[in-house]
Amino acid sequence: MLGLAPDILALTLLSGALVGLLLGTFGGGGSVLAAPLLIYLVGVDDPHLAIGTSAAAVAATALFNLFGHWRGGRVKWPCAIVFGTAGLIGSIAGSSVAKATDGDWLLLAFAAAMAVIGASMFRRPVTEGHPDVHLTPKMMPKLLTLGLIVGFAAGFFGIGGGFLIVPGLIAATGMTMSAATASSLVSVSIFGAATSSNYALAGWVDPGLASALLIGGMIGGVGGIWISRKLVSRALLARRLFASFIILVAAYVATNATLALIAPPTVA
């Protein structure tokens, strides 16, 4: 991080703070902005480098935010660990496929994933559920299957996958929205660590940028956890405004990726 120019450092810290704020507030969705922020705000020109670096920072940021929810007693550890362990295999497979995909095509697919994430956040979140859920043998097949699928998606797109993990945990266990949001951060940490490690093997993780994103994410995460406790009455409105912003960013990413794909090749 010492080698980063002051303007790059400031922009990366700002990007991390925004991602951490959103991760702490919503438990998922915020991580999808990390790679676009690195590309279009910080100026990273390699999509693979941006995705690998952002995955490392998102994993660490989610882990930091997890401690706040753990202290509040909202994490259902047995269910979260089973889901995350299955997803670990999927995330390694997904990130391996992504590494072999052309950068512009990967960004176009990334934009599509962002649009799906944004659209999914317009739904009214489930508030009912069992507050005292315990892991049972009956839950295992759903947890393992959904974890594997979500892990692959998270690995391929280089995102935390919280927007899929939360409904997956609810569907498999019947836990409350609050518990699923907190527990999802276990998988976000695992998937991000696996994805970034896979990208690091190809040299597509910048430790300086990742460290700056992480520091910013820690600062933003503290505010996000505080906001999540205050947004009880207006949580749905805030979530939908955030979803609209994600869709706008998706359109911007898709436009740029499409223009790059159709542009005539440069002559050396």
C-alpha positions in Angstrom: 0.0 0.0 0.0 3.0 2.3 0.6 3.6 2.3 -3.2 0.2 3.7 -4.1 0.0 7.3 -5.3 -2.0 9.5 -2.8 -4.9 10.0 -5.2 -5.2 6.2 -5.9 -4.9 5.5 -2.2 -7.7 8.0 -1.3 -10.0 6.6 -4.0 -9.4 3.0 -3.0 -10.0 3.8 0.7 -13.3 5.6 -0.4 -14.3 2.6 -2.5 -13.6 0.2 0.4 -15.6 2.4 2.8 -18.6 2.3 0.5 -18.4 -1.5 0.1 -18.0 -2.0 3.9 -20.9 0.4 4.6 -23.2 -1.6 2.3 -22.1 -5.0 3.5 -22.6 -4.0 7.1 -26.1 -2.6 6.3 -27.5 -5.2 4.0 -25.3 -8.2 4.5 -25.0 -8.6 0.7 -25.1 -6.7 -2.5 -22.4 -4.2 -1.6 -19.6 -6.5 -2.6 -20.8 -6.4 -6.2 -19.7 -2.8 -6.5 -16.1 -3.4 -5.4 -14.7 -4.5 -8.9 -16.5 -1.7 -10.8 -15.2 0.9 -8.3 -11.7 -0.4 -8.8 -12.1 -0.2 -12.6 -14.0 3.0 -13.1 -13.1 5.0 -10.1 -9.6 3.9 -9.1 -8.5 3.2 -12.6 -7.5 -0.5 -12.6 -7.5 -1.5 -16.3 -7.5 -5.3 -16.0 -10.9 -6.8 -15.1 -9.3 -10.0 -13.7 -7.0 -8.0 -11.5 -10.0 -5.9 -10.3 -12.1 -9.0 -9.5 -9.3 -10.9 -7.8 -8.3 -7.9 -5.7 -11.8 -7.0 -4.8 -12.6 -10.6 -3.8 -9.7 -10.5 -1.3 -10.8 -7.3 0.2 -14.5 -8.2 0.3 -13.7 -11.5 2.1 -11.7 -9.7 4.8 -14.3 -6.9 5.1 -17.1 -9.5 5.5 -15.1 -11.2 8.2 -14.7 -8.0 10.0 -18.4 -7.2 9.8 -19.2 -10.8 10.9 -17.7 -10.2 14.3 -20.2 -7.4 15.0 -23.1 -9.6 14.1 -21.6 -12.5 16.1 -21.4 -10.4 19.2 -25.1 -9.6 18.7 -25.9 -13.3 18.7 -27.4 -13.3 15.2 -25.1 -15.9 13.5 -26.4 -19.5 13.2 -23.0 -21.1 13.0 -23.7 -24.7 12.3 -26.0 -23.9 9.3 -23.6 -21.2 8.0 -20.6 -23.5 8.2 -22.3 -26.3 6.2 -23.5 -23.9 3.6 -20.1 -22.2 3.3 -18.1 -25.5 3.2 -20.1 -26.7 0.2 -19.8 -23.3 -1.4 -16.0 -23.4 -1.0 -15.8 -26.2 -3.7 -18.2 -24.3 -6.0 -16.3 -21.0 -5.6 -13.0 -22.6 -6.6 -14.6 -24.1 -9.7 -16.4 -20.9 -10.6 -13.3 -18.7 -10.2 -11.3 -21.2 -12.3 -13.8 -20.8 -15.2 -13.7 -17.0 -14.8 -9.9 -16.9 -15.0 -10.1 -18.6 -18.4 -12.8 -16.1 -19.7 -11.9 -13.0 -21.7 -11.9 -9.9 -19.6 -14.6 -8.0 -21.6 -16.9 -11.0 -21.7 -16.4 -11.4 -18.0 -17.4 -7.8 -17.4 -20.5 -8.3 -19.5 -21.5 -11.3 -17.5 -20.7 -9.4 -14.3 -23.0 -6.6 -15.4 -25.8 -9.2 -16.0 -25.2 -10.5 -12.5 -25.4 -7.0 -11.1 -28.7 -6.4 -12.8 -30.1 -9.7 -11.4 -28.9 -8.7 -7.9 -30.5 -5.3 -8.2 -33.8 -6.7 -9.4 -33.9 -9.3 -6.6 -33.5 -6.5 -4.0 -36.8 -4.9 -5.1 -38.7 -7.9 -3.5 -40.0 -7.4 0.0 -37.6 -9.3 2.2 -39.0 -12.2 4.2 -39.3 -11.1 7.9 -40.9 -14.3 9.3 -38.9 -17.3 10.3 -37.9 -19.4 13.2 -35.6 -17.4 15.6 -34.3 -20.6 17.2 -33.2 -22.6 14.2 -30.8 -25.6 14.8 -29.1 -27.7 12.2 -30.9 -31.0 11.5 -30.2 -33.9 9.1 -33.2 -32.9 7.0 -31.6 -29.5 6.3 -28.3 -30.9 5.1 -29.2 -31.8 1.4 -30.6 -28.3 0.7 -27.7 -26.5 2.5 -25.1 -28.5 0.6 -26.8 -28.2 -2.8 -27.6 -24.5 -2.5 -24.2 -23.8 -1.1 -22.4 -25.5 -4.0 -24.5 -23.5 -6.6 -24.2 -20.2 -4.9 -20.4 -20.7 -4.3 -19.9 -21.3 -8.1 -21.7 -18.1 -8.9 -19.8 -16.2 -6.3 -16.5 -17.6 -7.6 -17.3 -16.9 -11.3 -18.4 -13.3 -10.8 -15.9 -12.6 -8.0 -18.7 -11.3 -5.7 -19.6 -12.2 -2.1 -22.9 -13.7 -3.2 -24.8 -12.4 -0.2 -27.9 -11.7 -2.3 -28.1 -15.4 -3.0 -26.8 -16.7 0.3 -29.5 -15.0 2.3 -32.5 -16.5 0.5 -30.6 -19.8 0.3 -30.2 -20.0 4.0 -33.8 -19.1 4.6 -35.1 -21.6 2.1 -32.9 -24.4 3.5 -33.4 -23.8 7.3 -36.4 -21.4 7.8 -34.3 -19.0 9.9 -35.2 -15.3 10.2 -34.0 -12.6 7.8 -31.9 -11.1 10.5 -30.2 -14.4 11.2 -29.7 -15.2 7.5 -28.2 -11.8 6.8 -25.7 -12.2 9.7 -24.9 -15.8 8.8 -24.4 -15.0 5.2 -21.2 -13.2 6.0 -19.6 -16.5 7.0 -20.0 -17.7 3.4 -19.1 -14.3 1.9 -15.8 -14.6 3.8 -15.2 -18.2 2.6 -16.1 -17.6 -1.0 -14.1 -14.4 -1.3 -11.0 -16.0 0.3 -11.2 -19.0 -2.1 -11.8 -16.8 -5.2 -9.0 -14.4 -4.4 -6.6 -17.2 -3.6 -7.3 -18.8 -7.0 -6.8 -15.4 -8.7 -3.6 -14.8 -6.7 -2.1 -18.0 -8.2 -2.2 -16.1 -11.6 -0.9 -12.9 -10.1 -4.3 -11.1 -10.3 -4.4 -9.8 -6.7 -2.8 -6.4 -5.8 -1.9 -6.5 -2.1 -1.7 -2.7 -1.8 -5.1 -2.1 -3.3 -6.6 -5.0 -1.3 -5.2 -3.5 1.9 -6.6 -0.1 1.2 -10.0 -1.5 0.3 -9.9 -3.5 3.5 -9.1 -0.5 5.7 -11.8 1.5 4.1 -14.1 -1.5 4.4 -13.5 -1.7 8.2 -14.4 1.9 8.6 -17.5 1.7 6.5 -18.5 -1.6 8.1 -18.8 0.0 11.5 -21.2 2.5 10.1 -23.1 -0.1 8.2 -23.8 -2.3 11.3 -25.0 0.8 13.1 -27.2 1.8 10.2 -28.7 -1.7 9.9 -30.0 -1.3 13.5 -31.6 2.0 12.7 -33.2 1.2 9.3 -36.0 -1.0 10.8 -38.9 1.2 9.7 -37.4 2.3 6.3 -35.3 -0.7 5.4 -37.4 -1.6 2.3 -37.2 1.9 0.8 -33.4 2.1 1.5 -32.9 -1.3 0.0 -34.9 -0.4 -3.2 -32.9 2.8 -3.7 -29.7 0.8 -3.3 -31.0 -1.7 -5.8 -31.8 1.1 -8.4 -28.2 2.3 -8.0 -26.8 -1.2 -8.6 -28.9 -1.5 -11.8 -27.6 1.8 -13.1 -24.0 0.7 -12.5 -24.8 -2.5 -14.2 -26.0 -0.6 -17.3 -22.8 1.5 -17.3 -20.5 -1.6 -17.0 -22.5 -3.5 -19.7 -22.2 -0.5 -22.1 -18.5 -0.1 -21.6 -17.9 -3.9 -22.0 -20.1 -4.0 -25.1 -18.2 -1.1 -26.7 -14.9 -2.8 -26.0 -16.1 -6.0 -27.6 -17.4 -4.4 -30.8 -14.5 -2.0 -31.2 -12.2 -2.8 -34.1 -8.9 -4.3 -33.1 -6.0 -1.9 -32.8 -3.1 -2.2 -35.3 0.2 -2.6 -33.6 
